[in-house]
């Protein structure tokens, strides 16, 4: 019976898709692939397929299809496709986010979960608050560089709990510049079809073809090893603060971490957190400046709950549903992980009488899902009220997959959400943001990378709170380790 069912499933067609060229299959979009994938979703349906060489791509562009396949079938779609270019060469086979399913992934995710689960994430709140106050002062002193300040915030926070660093970094610090360069390379390399070697593996034997990626890997490995070596040295000297790096060094045997894995386990956390959080804060600022009515509604709530004589805190969150809704809508309106990371089906899956064969590369296109009008009416409209129920609370029945899908959801989501909440609350408490009429913001001006970055944009800033009070309340205080 099982054989008959298997044979019947194999006779089902692939999901429809654009016409293919004989032998070569489909040509991947040369730029901004998620935008083209969204257009093909409109043309071919919620789930469509592409072929490139021997590889089959299945693109999911609607919310319910993502629930059906990426969530309900999560056990069979949690794998990652083998990547010669990005995982094997650029990452030396060590990057967790690209690791395939198996015992190694389970080991690595266990150690991440130990330091990122919700209860532990709460302990990072003092660090996040301290650096969020610094961000307010940075914006107050130099509003033109608000995007750089957001990068400084996220890098400082992640440096604090990853490596135990206590001093605020600058976005011009050499180590931050190096990390940003490394992440930019990764984000560009992750674009679908960026390297033909994954479609035609024989290209790996072409002299010099992968040499640039190999050089970049050595630079990244040296960066991550250098950060970890500094913590090792502090541990020998007895000066190491609590941190994730110290934790994995002290518990290496317990979590069965190999020496070569240590630097990338810590570096991967640092890299992912610094990159995406900065971008999310920047898009929140952009949304506020463009959509002043939505901003004003948040500020009305802040004035009612918090007032203008103290700062909002994490303790206020349950009473600030409009702040949370604004944050959630920002993540949907401009999803930082623009097109979603590739998954791999490990068994044949059937969806609406179409076959998604074992081995297919499955991508949940976050841009298209965010613009699913059946779930998010008028999706191009920035509307935080879609997240609020009739009782004025944040809806529990609406979800967007900003942090990925199923068993591969980002383990750092609890920390990231806290960063975005406290920065949304503090920035909109302190400032009224708007566009410069002479330099309108283009909300579609962002990078062509896996994790998107807004092009530089100008904001007009009006202080809602007396400047002296802002400076007094945000003044740096004594650092207390909370990890």
Secondary structure, DSSP 4 states (H G I P E B T S, - for coil): -HHHHHHHHHTSPPPP-S--BTTTBPPPPSS-HHHHHHHHHHHH-SEEEEEETTEEEEEE-SHHHHIIIIITTGGGS-B----IIIIIIISTT--GGGPPSSHHHHHHHHHHHHHHSHHHHHTTHHHHHHHHHHHHHHHHH-GGGHHHHHHHHHHHHHHHHHH---SPP-TTSHHHHHHHHHHHHHHHHTSTTS-GGGTSGGGGGSTTTTHHHHHHHHHHHHHHHHHHHHHHHHHHHT-PPS-HHHHHHHTTTTTT--HHHHHHHHHHHHHHHHHHHHHHHHHHHHHHHH-HHHHHHHHHHHHHHT-SSS---GGGGGG-HHHHHHHHHHHHHT-SB-S--EEE-SS-EEETTEEE-TT-EEEE-HHHHHT-TTTSSSTTS--GGGGB-TTSSBPSS----TT--GGGS-TTHHHHHHHHHHHHHHHHHHEEEE-BTTB---TT-B-SSSB--BPP---EEEESS-HHHHHHHTS--------
